Each structure stands twice: as C-alpha cells, then as structure tokens.
Amino acid sequence: MSSTVFSADMRDIRFVLHEVLGASAALKAFEAHADLDVELIDSMLDTAYDVARNQLHPLNRVGDREGVTLKDNAVTTPTGFKETFVELAAGGWIGISASAAHGGMALPHIMDICTGELFTGAAPAFVMYPGLTKAAANLLAIFGPEDKRDLCCTNMFSGKWGGTMCLTEPGAGSDVGSNTTRATPTDEPGVFHLEGEKIWISGGDHDLSENIIHLVLARTPGAPAGTKGLSIFLVPKFEFDAEGNLGARNGIYVEGIEHKMGINGSATCAIALGARHACKGWLIGEHGQGMAIMFHMMNEARIAVGVQGLSAAAAGYQYAKAFAAERIQGVSIKDFGNAAAPKVTINQHPNVRRMLMWQKVHVEALRALIYDTTLKADIAHQTTDADKKRELDGHVELMTPIVKSYASDKGFESAVLAVQVFGGSGYTQEYPVEQIVRDTKISSIYEGTNGIQAMDLLGRKMRKGSGVLFMNWLGWAGEELDRCRVHAELAPLVASFEKARDSLGNSAMHLGGLGMEGRLDAAMLQSKNFLDQFGNVILGLYSLQQARVALEKLAAGANDDDQVFYKGKLLNARFYTAQVLPVALALGKVITGNDESCFDDSLFA
C-alpha cells in the first residue's frame, strides 16, 4: 500500500454488504433482482475498484491543478476528463440502476452507492458530472414530459447527454422560495420562455457530452410567492427533435465560472437564461409542483453528498494508514529518553494510533449507515407490503438529513486528521490528503447546508406522524441492543449505549416541549446539536451491530485473516463506546441546558 496511491478497504465493503446486511438475500427475494447473487455483486465491485484506481484516480490531481476554463461561453474540462467520461459511460456505470428500457442495468440503488463510494474516493470532482446526470435522469424517468421522457433518459444514462439541477439564484441562496426566474407561456403548448439567472450550478456546462438537460426552477405569471409558486422546466442546451437530433442553440449560457477552494475539476457555473436570445423550457408536471418534484432529485443528491463524506473519510484514512506505516520518526514511547533506541514508524506512537482509530471507526460505521439506508430504500421500492413500505420509506426519510450532514461533517474531520497524521508532509501538494480537505469541505454546504438539514430533521422529520419515525427507529435500536446484550463481551457496551439512547430521547422530548411552548427559536438553536447527537448514537449502534456479527462469525470458526478482521470490529465498538459515544451525553446536556446567550442583540452590536 502506498501513501500516494488510491486504495479502498474491499474487505469491509463486502463485510457490510454480505455479512451484516445480507443485501443479496434481501433483494433476491424480489423478481426484479432475482439474479443479484453475491458473486455478481463482488464481480461488479472488483471491476469498479479497477476503474477507480486505473481510470479515475489519475484524473484527480490533474483536475485539481488544471481546473476548468471558460471561453466564448463554453467550458472545457481538464485533460483526460472527456475521454474517461466516454469510457465510464460505455461501461454502463451511469445507468447502473436505470431501467432496461432506458438502457440501464436495472440493478438496485445500493450498487450505485457502493460503486459510487469507490469512484468518488478516487476522483470526486470528476464524478460530479455523471452523478448529476444520473440524478437528473432519474427525476425525468418519473416526472418528465411524456413526449421527451424516454429519449432524454436513454441519452442521459448512456452519457450522450448530461444533466444538471438549477435552483440557486443571486440574492436567494438557500432561500429557494425567493427565486425570481420567470417562465412566460408561449403559443406552443407546454413551452415557456425563461428569463433569469442561476448561480453555483455544478456541471452547468462542459465538453463531456453533446447536449445538457437543465432542470430549472422558475415562476410562471401570477404564481404565488414562496416555494408554492415555483414550477420546474426541462431546458436543453440544444433543442432536439423526436429522434434526438440536435437543433438550434437554446438561450441558456454560462456567463462565468467559480474559482473555488476545491473540486476544481467540476465546473461550477453562473448561468443566464434568455439574456442573449429566447430560452425555451418545457414544463415538467403541473404548475407549482417544482419543489415537490425537485426534491426527488435533491434527496438523491443528499444521499450522494453523504457518500462524498464517506469517500473522503475512507480515502483519507487509507492514505494516513499507509503513510504512518512507512514514515519512520522518533523512538517508541517505551524507549523515551534513550537516544540509542531504534527509530520506529509513526504508527507506533500513541496519538497517531488514536487518530487512525478515530478515522477507522467512523469510516466503517458511516459505511454501514449509508449502505443500510440505501438497502432499505431499495426494499421499499420493491415490496408490495404497504405497511412495510411505509415503515422503510419513513426510516429513509428520517436518515436522509443525518446521512447528508453527519457523513459530510465526519468526512471532513477525517480528512483533517489525515493531514495531521502526515504532519508537515500532509500540508504539501506532494501528498493527496490536502486536496481531500479542500475537495470535501463543500459537502457540508451544498444541497442544503448542514444547519438547514438539522432544521429539517427537527422541524419536519421528528414531528411527522407525532414522532412515529423516531419511535420506529427507537424500536429498531432496542431490538439490536437486545441481540447484542446476549454476548458477554458486548453487555457492558450495551449498557453505555442505552444511556446514550435515553439521552437522545430526552433531548427529543425537551425540544418537542420547546416547540409546543411556541419557543421555536430556542428549539432550532439546538437543532444542529440534536442532529450531531443523533448521528453519534447511530454510528455507535452500527459499530455495536458489526461487533455482534463479528463475534458470531468468530464463534462459528474463521481463518487467521478473518480472525484479525473480526477482532478489529470488537475493538471498534470498544473504542467508540469509550472515546466517541460520551460526546452524545455531553450534547444532551448542552441541548437541555437552555443557553440562549447568542440571542442577545448586544453581542453583535
């Protein structure tokens, strides 16, 4: 293993998929995935890993150093991006979960997530292009205009066309309801002329595909204020006929590109609609359904952001572990003061061990959280049991803001720790970890900042059905703790988790009480702390679950390599319980402490 070459822990990916979640068995029960056996999954993972290492990773530094260029309102991507995009598309990777009718593999979404972890870890900026195209096509597959749906989806899943979502405007930012882009109806049914500006549009233009389908939020004449007045439109870069032949250039142009802290290979564009000449858009759905429809893409994007956090954490950990095993510096603490003692690799130093262990447990628990959430979404999509579907959809709904926020925060923290393990070397561009820090910081900001996700969790998801989503999660947590407590090695850990779970429940009750009193500002002041407390407990439970499965595997007999791996899972749970889980209790005290000092206006006078 090298500290400059991308690598991934394929053993742990398979452990989560096959041994903890039993993904193949769960999905093979449905006719649509009857052929999805373990061998097929592993074969795809091996191929994806090869693509990530040999095709995508070489682009990562090139994209960072070259960035994108804008000339004559057209964006050129870094060297190698176009050729690799074509190869990736030809391999079918954009359409993994797309229907066969649209040229896809019709595999469950969890395969998108697993391969996406590998691809994103190798080249996050590059992967944004196919990722956004896939998400836009998934939206169109459900809501797209009937006369354009199949054509657009087929061309997008094949990579022939790209896709974006255009929400943000100058002066509006996250306040999407303040958007002012106008959509004026024409004499042609379903066709509108759009006028306005959009900013921070990822993949807003590029040279990777022959056309780009923009999904644009805009306001029709007489529409009410706020998000209820927004509709969504299909706006192509080039118009096209019923056979997909390209026609006139549409009036949507890039006017500028952002020069960013990271993901420099991804074109982040400022776009003008209708400024140069008429910009045509086709209404998707009904008037005023824009946000409801767009949320289909946004929620998919939020899970993808969680994968970005996981990928950053995993890549940073692999680089740091490799560097710590090869970097010789200082003597063992046992020989402190002995100048003649032999020098040791830095992974022998206690604080480096602590940092690496923190990274390890977070990577492996985040992976379980995201894979499990996605698998539940796949099962919900296939099941004909209405009650089961309702329960699983509710779980995914509850987890989405946590996946997006907690994974992106911990991904960034893990990347920062990777730099710390490298020391001064990590701060230089000679090694890849400084780029991971810059590339991953955006993940806590876009697709709804993590503060906004926390407000969504507390203000919407926790209140839904008088708290039924949270109560169902508590039931799942209790069942897992009961399974774990039968193991003598885990019983003391279970007791600690029960305290953390109860603290989380107490926080929820306290914040709910503030809401009932009409003290919404006091409740929302603690929303991010509540999300972090929830995330802390959730990752702990996944660590405990993995330790339980590992103990069962050890009891059943395991070879030497597997014994080391499984014992590592028990150590993960012990470390998390002792050194990470107490944060949940501390956050519980903060939440119920009712400090509101930041509301005093004199503070910022």
C-alpha positions as a printed Julia matrix, in Angstrom:
605×3 Matrix{Float64}:
   0.0     0.0     0.0
   1.28    3.46   -0.87
   0.5     6.81    0.76
   0.01    8.38   -2.69
  -1.95    5.63   -4.5
  -5.71    5.36   -4.07
  -6.88    2.25   -2.25
 -10.1     1.06   -0.66
 -10.99   -1.49    2.01
 -12.83   -4.0    -0.16
 -12.96   -6.5     2.73
 -15.02   -4.11    4.82
 -17.29   -3.17    1.92
 -18.09   -6.85    1.42
 -18.49   -7.4     5.15
 -21.15   -4.72    5.4
 -22.97   -5.8     2.25
 -22.91   -9.56    2.73
 -22.34  -10.39    6.39
 -24.09   -7.54    8.19
 -26.87   -6.51    5.8
 -27.32   -9.67    3.74
 -28.05   -7.43    0.78
 -28.1   -10.16   -1.85
 -30.53  -12.37    0.05
 -32.8    -9.42    0.86
 -33.01   -8.29   -2.75
 -33.08  -11.69   -4.47
 -36.47  -12.18   -2.85
 -37.87   -9.78   -5.44
 -38.32  -10.82   -9.06
 -36.61   -7.66  -10.34
 -33.35   -8.67   -8.61
 -33.6   -12.46   -8.66
 -30.17  -12.74  -10.33
 -28.36  -10.49   -7.85
 -26.19  -13.05   -6.1
 -23.05  -12.47   -4.06
 -20.81  -13.41   -6.98
 -22.38  -10.8    -9.25
 -22.06   -8.11   -6.59
 -18.42   -8.96   -5.92
 -17.6    -9.07   -9.62
 -19.06   -5.6   -10.11
 -17.21   -4.27   -7.08
 -13.91   -5.66   -8.34
 -14.45   -4.08  -11.74
 -15.48   -0.76  -10.2
 -12.38   -0.79   -7.99
 -10.2    -1.35  -11.04
 -11.92    1.57  -12.83
 -11.49    3.78   -9.78
  -7.78    3.07   -9.41
  -6.69    2.95  -13.02
  -9.04    5.3   -14.87
 -10.46    7.81  -12.39
  -7.74    8.36   -9.81
  -5.16    9.57  -12.38
  -7.58   12.43  -13.16
  -7.81   13.63   -9.58
  -4.66   15.7    -9.36
  -4.91   16.8   -13.0
  -8.4    18.15  -12.4
  -7.29   19.96   -9.27
  -4.27   21.6   -10.88
  -5.79   22.46  -14.28
  -9.35   23.27  -13.26
 -11.88   24.16  -15.93
 -11.69   27.01  -18.44
 -14.37   29.24  -19.93
 -14.06   30.69  -23.41
 -16.85   32.04  -25.61
 -19.46   30.86  -23.06
 -18.24   27.27  -23.33
 -16.49   25.25  -20.62
 -13.53   22.97  -21.29
 -12.83   20.3   -18.69
  -9.32   19.2   -17.6
  -7.1    16.91  -19.64
  -8.43   13.36  -19.79
 -11.89   14.11  -18.44
 -13.72   13.77  -21.74
 -12.07   10.5   -22.77
 -12.65    8.96  -19.35
 -16.26   10.14  -19.25
 -16.87    8.38  -22.55
 -15.24    5.2   -21.23
 -17.2     5.34  -17.98
 -20.46    5.8   -19.85
 -19.62    2.99  -22.29
 -19.1     0.71  -19.31
 -22.69    1.35  -18.26
 -21.74    2.94  -14.95
 -24.06    5.94  -15.3
 -27.06    3.67  -15.81
 -26.38    1.05  -13.14
 -29.79    1.42  -11.53
 -31.65    2.72  -14.61
 -34.36    0.6   -16.17
 -33.53   -1.67  -19.09
 -36.0     0.35  -21.16
 -33.63    3.31  -20.8
 -30.52    1.26  -21.5
 -29.62    0.7   -17.85
 -28.59   -2.38  -15.88
 -31.73   -2.24  -13.67
 -29.68   -3.03  -10.58
 -30.7    -1.81   -7.1
 -29.59    1.61   -5.99
 -27.24    0.13   -3.4
 -24.94   -0.9    -6.25
 -24.83    2.75   -7.31
 -23.82    3.67   -3.76
 -21.11    1.02   -3.37
 -19.5     1.74   -6.72
 -20.07    5.45   -6.09
 -18.01    5.25   -2.91
 -15.1     3.87   -4.91
 -15.45    6.29   -7.81
 -15.91    9.35   -5.6
 -12.98    8.44   -3.39
 -10.79    8.22   -6.48
 -11.85   11.46   -8.22
 -14.66   13.41   -6.52
 -14.71   16.4    -8.9
 -14.94   14.2   -11.99
 -17.68   12.01  -10.53
 -19.96   15.01  -10.09
 -20.63   15.09  -13.85
 -22.04   11.56  -14.21
 -23.6    11.78  -10.74
 -25.7    14.83  -11.52
 -26.6    13.44  -14.94
 -27.84   10.24  -13.32
 -29.89   12.12  -10.71
 -31.49   14.38  -13.32
 -32.34   11.38  -15.49
 -33.87    9.56  -12.51
 -36.15   12.54  -11.97
 -37.16   12.66  -15.61
 -37.85    8.92  -15.63
 -40.68    9.6   -13.18
 -41.86   13.12  -13.95
 -40.51   14.0   -17.41
 -42.82   15.16  -20.2
 -44.22   12.06  -21.88
 -43.01   13.02  -25.35
 -39.44   13.61  -24.15
 -39.03   11.28  -21.19
 -37.67    8.13  -22.83
 -35.44    9.97  -25.28
 -33.85   12.15  -22.58
 -33.39    9.31  -20.12
 -31.83    6.97  -22.66
 -29.39    9.62  -23.84
 -28.53   10.72  -20.3
 -28.0     7.27  -18.83
 -25.76    6.47  -21.81
 -23.7     9.62  -21.19
 -24.55   11.03  -24.61
 -26.29   13.92  -22.82
 -25.53   15.47  -19.45
 -27.83   16.84  -16.76
 -27.98   19.48  -14.02
 -30.37   20.97  -11.5
 -30.67   24.75  -11.39
 -32.05   26.1    -8.12
 -29.81   28.77   -6.65
 -30.04   32.43   -7.64
 -28.12   35.57   -6.67
 -29.62   37.03   -3.51
 -31.68   33.92   -2.79
 -29.14   31.23   -1.91
 -30.77   28.59    0.24
 -33.98   30.65    0.35
 -35.25   28.97   -2.8
 -38.68   30.5    -2.4
 -37.19   33.9    -3.21
 -36.22   32.79   -6.72
 -37.27   35.26   -9.42
 -36.5    33.45  -12.69
 -39.56   33.95  -14.89
 -41.26   31.44  -17.18
 -43.65   33.02  -19.66
 -46.01   30.74  -21.62
 -45.78   30.76  -25.41
 -48.31   29.84  -28.07
 -46.76   26.37  -28.18
 -48.45   24.09  -25.58
 -46.21   23.29  -22.63
 -43.4    25.57  -23.86
 -42.24   28.63  -21.93
 -39.64   31.33  -22.38
 -37.37   31.56  -19.34
 -35.55   34.67  -18.15
 -33.3    34.91  -15.13
 -30.01   33.93  -13.54
 -28.81   30.83  -11.76
 -25.54   30.54   -9.84
 -23.35   27.77   -8.46
 -24.64   25.27  -10.99
 -22.42   22.19  -10.93
 -21.79   20.89  -14.42
 -23.62   23.92  -15.82
 -21.58   23.5   -18.98
 -18.86   21.12  -20.14
 -17.43   19.36  -23.17
 -18.14   15.8   -21.98
 -21.44   15.27  -23.77
 -23.12   16.67  -26.85
 -26.09   18.13  -25.01
 -27.06   19.07  -21.44
 -30.54   18.87  -19.95
 -31.0    21.54  -17.27
 -33.81   21.16  -14.74
 -34.73   24.74  -13.84
 -36.97   26.17  -11.15
 -38.88   29.24  -12.31
 -42.03   31.21  -11.56
 -44.94   31.49  -14.0
 -47.08   34.65  -14.27
 -49.47   35.05  -11.34
 -47.82   32.29   -9.32
 -47.96   32.77   -5.54
 -44.9    33.91   -3.59
 -42.57   31.41   -1.97
 -41.86   27.84   -2.93
 -45.53   27.13   -3.73
 -45.21   29.37   -6.78
 -42.27   27.54   -8.31
 -42.56   25.22  -11.27
 -39.87   23.08  -12.87
 -38.82   23.1   -16.51
 -36.75   20.96  -18.85
 -34.29   23.35  -20.51
 -31.87   21.8   -23.03
 -28.62   23.38  -24.1
 -29.58   22.45  -27.66
 -33.11   21.9   -28.85
 -33.76   18.42  -30.25
 -36.35   16.61  -32.33
 -38.25   13.41  -31.63
 -35.31   11.28  -32.78
 -32.81   13.16  -30.63
 -31.19   15.07  -33.46
 -29.83   18.35  -32.15
 -31.16   21.62  -33.44
 -30.79   25.28  -32.52
 -28.72   26.5   -29.58
 -31.11   27.34  -26.76
 -30.8    30.65  -24.93
 -29.11   29.3   -21.79
 -25.44   30.33  -21.49
 -22.66   30.22  -18.95
 -21.56   33.74  -18.07
 -18.89   32.82  -15.53
 -17.28   30.01  -13.57
 -16.48   29.99   -9.87
 -12.88   29.71   -8.7
 -13.25   27.52   -5.68
 -11.46   26.14   -2.65
 -11.7    22.61   -4.05
 -13.37   20.28   -6.59
 -11.65   22.42   -9.21
 -12.27   19.9   -11.96
 -16.01   20.37  -11.53
 -17.44   23.32  -13.48
 -19.44   25.49  -11.08
 -21.23   27.96  -13.3
 -23.21   31.19  -13.31
 -25.91   30.84  -15.95
 -28.09   33.38  -17.74
 -31.39   32.34  -19.27
 -32.92   34.38  -22.06
 -30.31   37.16  -21.94
 -28.86   36.57  -25.42
 -31.89   35.15  -27.16
 -35.01   33.18  -26.3
 -34.56   30.35  -23.82
 -37.12   27.61  -24.24
 -38.26   25.4   -21.39
 -40.79   22.58  -21.24
 -42.99   22.32  -18.14
 -42.44   19.21  -16.02
 -45.51   18.11  -14.09
 -48.04   20.75  -13.14
 -47.73   24.43  -12.24
 -46.5    24.9    -8.68
 -45.1    21.38   -8.36
 -41.5    22.49   -8.85
 -40.18   21.96   -5.35
 -42.1    18.72   -4.77
 -40.64   17.28   -7.98
 -37.17   18.72   -7.47
 -36.99   17.16   -4.01
 -36.86   13.78   -5.74
 -33.51   14.79   -7.18
 -32.41   16.76   -4.12
 -32.93   13.84   -1.75
 -30.94   11.58   -4.06
 -28.26   14.27   -4.16
 -28.22   14.47   -0.37
 -27.52   10.78   -0.07
 -24.8    11.25   -2.69
 -23.29   14.02   -0.55
 -23.21   11.56    2.34
 -21.31    9.18    0.06
 -18.88   12.02   -0.67
 -18.28   12.36    3.06
 -17.77    8.62    3.43
 -15.44    8.55    0.41
 -13.33   11.4     1.78
 -13.12    9.75    5.19
 -12.22    6.38    3.69
  -9.62    7.7     1.24
  -8.05    9.93    3.89
  -7.83    7.01    6.29
  -6.23    4.68    3.74
  -3.62    7.29    2.83
  -2.9     8.08    6.5
  -2.64    4.43    7.5
  -0.19    3.75    4.68
   1.91    6.81    5.48
   2.01    6.01    9.2
   3.25    2.5     8.41
   6.15    3.76    6.27
   7.16    7.05    7.93
  10.0     6.49   10.44
  10.33    9.17   13.11
  11.22    9.13   16.8
  11.6     6.25   19.2
   8.94    4.18   20.87
   7.43    5.8    23.96
   8.72    2.76   25.82
  12.26    3.87   24.96
  11.69    7.56   25.62
  14.94    9.21   26.72
  17.12    6.5    25.2
  18.97    8.22   22.35
  20.37    4.89   21.18
  16.97    3.28   20.78
  15.93    2.39   17.23
  13.61    4.73   15.35
  10.09    3.48   14.73
   7.32    4.11   12.25
   4.89    6.74   13.49
   2.04    4.24   13.74
   3.79    3.13   16.93
   3.1     6.48   18.61
   0.01    6.6    20.86
  -1.54    9.79   19.48
  -1.14    8.63   15.89
  -2.79    5.34   16.88
  -5.68    7.31   18.39
  -6.16    9.4    15.25
  -6.08    6.37   12.97
  -8.54    4.52   15.18
 -10.92    7.5    15.17
 -10.81    7.51   11.39
 -11.3     3.76   11.15
 -14.37    3.52   13.36
 -16.07    6.47   11.68
 -15.39    5.2     8.16
 -16.74    1.74    8.92
 -19.81    2.97   10.81
 -20.62    5.57    8.16
 -20.4     2.89    5.51
 -22.92    0.77    7.41
 -25.28    3.72    7.9
 -25.3     4.7     4.23
 -25.47    1.16    2.85
 -28.24    0.19    5.25
 -30.28    3.3     4.46
 -29.94    2.64    0.74
 -30.81   -1.04    1.06
 -33.97   -0.12    2.96
 -34.88    2.29    0.16
 -34.37   -0.49   -2.4
 -36.57   -2.9    -0.46
 -39.24   -0.22   -0.01
 -39.21    0.31   -3.78
 -39.81   -3.38   -4.46
 -42.11   -4.56   -1.67
 -45.86   -4.93   -2.17
 -46.46   -4.86    1.6
 -47.91   -1.39    2.16
 -47.09   -1.32    5.88
 -43.54   -2.46    5.27
 -43.09    0.12    2.55
 -44.43    2.88    4.79
 -42.05    1.89    7.6
 -38.99    1.65    5.35
 -39.75    4.89    3.5
 -40.11    6.59    6.87
 -36.74    5.27    8.0
 -35.04    6.57    4.85
 -36.78    9.91    5.26
 -35.53   10.2     8.85
 -31.98    9.16    7.96
 -31.53   11.37    4.88
 -30.62   14.63    6.69
 -28.34   12.66    9.01
 -26.62   10.86    6.15
 -26.07   14.15    4.35
 -24.91   16.16    7.37
 -23.19   13.77    9.72
 -21.32   11.94    6.98
 -20.14   15.18    5.39
 -19.01   16.61    8.74
 -17.19   13.45    9.79
 -15.73   13.05    6.32
 -14.16   16.48    6.61
 -12.91   15.78   10.14
 -11.37   12.53    8.98
  -9.65   14.31    6.1
  -8.25   16.89    8.52
  -6.98   14.12   10.76
  -5.31   12.51    7.75
  -3.33   15.7     7.2
  -2.43   15.67   10.9
  -1.12   12.11   10.65
   1.05   13.14    7.7
   2.29   16.16    9.66
   4.06   18.78    7.59
   4.07   16.46    4.58
   0.29   16.43    4.59
   0.16   20.2     4.2
   2.07   19.99    0.93
   0.78   19.09   -2.52
   3.27   16.25   -2.73
   0.68   14.09   -0.98
  -3.05   13.81   -1.75
  -4.58   14.49    1.65
  -4.54   18.3     1.47
  -6.68   18.07   -1.68
  -9.17   15.83    0.1
  -9.65   18.53    2.76
 -10.28   21.18    0.1
 -12.48   18.94   -2.04
 -14.7    17.72    0.76
 -15.44   20.97    2.63
 -18.19   21.85    0.16
 -20.16   18.75    1.17
 -21.38   20.39    4.38
 -22.59   23.41    2.4
 -24.32   22.39   -0.8
 -27.63   20.53   -1.22
 -28.85   22.42    1.83
 -26.27   23.39    4.45
 -25.92   21.07    7.4
 -27.68   23.64    9.57
 -30.65   23.52    7.21
 -30.6    19.72    7.29
 -30.72   19.89   11.08
 -33.77   22.16   10.92
 -35.4    19.7     8.52
 -34.67   16.79   10.87
 -36.06   18.55   13.93
 -38.81   20.62   12.36
 -40.17   18.08    9.87
 -38.92   14.54   10.26
 -39.12   14.33   14.06
 -42.62   15.81   14.07
 -44.04   13.64   11.3
 -46.88   11.44   12.47
 -46.48   12.68   16.06
 -42.95   11.29   16.16
 -43.65    7.9    14.56
 -40.42    7.89   12.5
 -38.31    8.42   15.61
 -40.3     5.88   17.61
 -39.78    3.28   14.89
 -36.06    3.97   14.93
 -36.0     3.58   18.72
 -37.7     0.21   18.24
 -35.02   -0.9    15.77
 -32.29    0.31   18.14
 -33.83   -1.59   21.04
 -34.01   -4.79   19.02
 -30.35   -4.51   18.03
 -29.29   -3.84   21.62
 -31.21   -6.94   22.72
 -29.35   -9.01   20.14
 -26.05   -7.62   21.35
 -26.56   -7.99   25.1
 -26.56  -11.8    24.92
 -22.83  -11.61   24.17
 -20.85  -11.22   27.39
 -18.21   -9.12   25.62
 -20.82   -6.62   24.48
 -23.06   -6.4    27.55
 -21.09   -3.54   29.18
 -21.12   -1.65   25.89
 -24.86   -2.13   25.56
 -25.36   -0.5    28.96
 -23.44    2.57   27.77
 -25.45    2.75   24.56
 -28.71    2.55   26.47
 -27.67    5.65   28.41
 -26.79    7.46   25.18
 -30.07    6.37   23.55
 -32.03    7.57   26.58
 -30.19   10.88   26.5
 -31.14   11.25   22.84
 -34.76   10.52   23.67
 -34.66   13.06   26.48
 -33.27   15.67   24.07
 -36.1    14.95   21.63
 -38.7    15.34   24.38
 -37.11   18.57   25.58
 -37.01   20.12   22.12
 -40.53   18.96   21.41
 -41.63   20.71   24.6
 -39.98   23.95   23.49
 -41.86   23.7    20.22
 -45.19   23.19   21.98
 -44.48   26.29   24.05
 -44.01   28.26   20.84
 -40.28   28.74   21.53
 -39.24   27.7    18.03
 -36.1    29.85   18.06
 -34.87   28.11   21.22
 -35.6    24.69   19.72
 -33.91   25.45   16.38
 -30.91   26.88   18.22
 -30.21   23.3    19.3
 -31.17   21.58   16.04
 -27.6    21.01   14.86
 -26.58   19.74   18.28
 -29.53   17.33   18.14
 -28.56   16.07   14.68
 -24.99   15.54   15.88
 -26.19   13.71   18.98
 -28.42   11.51   16.84
 -25.57   10.82   14.41
 -23.22    9.98   17.24
 -25.62    7.41   18.68
 -26.48    5.95   15.27
 -22.84    5.34   14.32
 -22.28    3.76   17.71
 -25.13    1.35   17.16
 -23.74    0.35   13.78
 -20.34   -0.25   15.4
 -22.03   -2.41   18.02
 -24.01   -4.29   15.38
 -20.83   -5.06   13.44
 -19.12   -6.26   16.62
 -22.05   -8.62   17.24
 -21.85  -10.07   13.73
 -18.07  -10.43   14.08
 -18.42  -12.3    17.37
 -20.93  -14.66   15.78
 -18.52  -15.27   12.9
 -15.65  -15.97   15.31
 -17.8   -18.41   17.26
 -18.65  -20.23   14.03
 -14.95  -20.51   13.14
 -12.85  -18.21   11.0
  -9.46  -18.39    9.31
  -6.5   -16.41   10.6
  -7.02  -13.34    8.38
 -10.71  -13.21    9.19
  -9.98  -13.57   12.9
  -7.89  -10.4    12.78
 -10.6    -8.6    10.83
 -13.43   -9.67   13.16
 -11.46   -8.86   16.31
 -10.96   -5.4    14.82
 -14.73   -4.94   14.82
 -14.89   -5.66   18.54
 -12.09   -3.17   19.13
 -14.02   -0.63   17.06
 -17.04   -0.95   19.33
 -14.92   -0.64   22.46
 -13.11    2.43   21.15
 -16.32    4.09   20.01
 -18.04    3.44   23.33
 -15.15    4.77   25.38
 -13.9     7.68   23.28
 -16.7     8.81   20.94
 -20.07    7.9    22.45
 -19.62   10.17   25.51
 -20.0    13.11   23.12
 -23.69   12.17   22.84
 -24.15   12.57   26.59
 -22.36   15.92   26.54
 -24.54   17.14   23.68
 -27.6    16.03   25.62
 -26.56   18.32   28.46
 -25.96   21.18   26.03
 -29.39   20.72   24.43
 -31.28   20.65   27.71
 -29.19   23.44   29.21
 -31.33   26.11   27.51
 -28.5    28.55   26.92
 -29.75   31.37   24.67
 -26.94   33.88   25.12
 -26.39   34.2    21.37
 -29.86   35.77   21.05
 -28.74   38.88   22.93
 -28.55   41.64   20.33
 -25.72   43.38   22.17
 -23.43   40.52   21.15
 -23.27   41.72   17.55
 -23.94   45.42   18.0
